[in-house]
Amino acid sequence: MTPTITAFKQSPDRGRGLARDMRVRWALEEVGQPYEVRLVTFGEMKEPAYLALQPFGQIPAYQEGDLTLFESGAIVFHIAERRAGLLPDDANGRARAIAWMFAALNTVEPPLVNRGVAALLERDQPWYGQRQPLLEAGAHRTLGELSRRLGDAEWLDGGFTAGDLMMIGVLFRSKGSGILDEYPNLAAYVARGEARPAFKRAFDDQLAVFTASSSG
Ligand code: GTB
C-alpha cells in the first residue's frame, strides 16, 4: 500500500526544506518507498478531520492502509523498521541508531529551535537581551558536544542510519542561521547528507510544491 504524508500547501519556508515533512520524505526516498503527498492549508490542519490524524494540527501526518501516524520521529522510525536501509541488522547497532534518533529530537533539536524562534519572534521583547545569550550558550554547548563526538567520522556510528538522517535533518534547519559555521565537521556532515541522492530527491519534491503554489 502506498503511504501518504501530509505537507504544507504553502510552506512558510518558501521551499527551503525546513518543514518537518522533509525528513519523512528523505526517509521514504532512502528506502525506495514511493509515496503520495496530501497538501493541507493552515485552516484545514485545524479542522476536526485533520486533528483526527494529527492531534496538534501539524504536518507531517502519515497514512498507510489502516495505520495513521504523527510525529516526524515516529514516522521515520516506522519507515526505518519496516524497510531495509536505515537501521543496521545487528541488534546493538540498531539500538544505537535509534538512540541517535532520540538524541537528534530530544537533545539537539530543542536548543536549536528555541534559539531560532527567539531570534525570529522575540527581538522586540524587553527580556530578549538577557535571554538570548543563554539560548545561544545552550545551542553551542550541545553542538560542541556533538561535534566532539562526531570528530572526523563520516557518520555517527559506522554506516549511514536513521540516526544520521534525523540528526542531519535537525542540523540542516539551523544551517541558514550560520551557527554551523563554527563547527566545520558538523557543516561537512550536513553537506554529506545533502549530497545523498535521496536527500536531493526529497528536497526537489518539496521545492516543487512551493514553486507550483507560487506560480499558480
Ligand atoms: N513534533 C512534531 C513533528 O516532529 O512532527 C512537530 C511538527 C511541526 O512542528 N510541524 C509544523 C507545523 O505543522 C511544521 S514544521 N506547524 C503549523 C502549526 O503548528 O500550526 C515547523 C516549521 C514551520 C515553519 C518553518 N518555516 O517557515 O521556516 C519551518 C519549520
Boltz pocket constraint, residues with backbone or C-beta under 6 A from the ligand:
constraints:
  - pocket:
      binder: B
      contacts: [[A, 11], [A, 12], [A, 13], [A, 14], [A, 18], [A, 19], [A, 20], [A, 21], [A, 45], [A, 56], [A, 57], [A, 58], [A, 59], [A, 60], [A, 70], [A, 71], [A, 72], [A, 73]]
      max_distance: 6.0
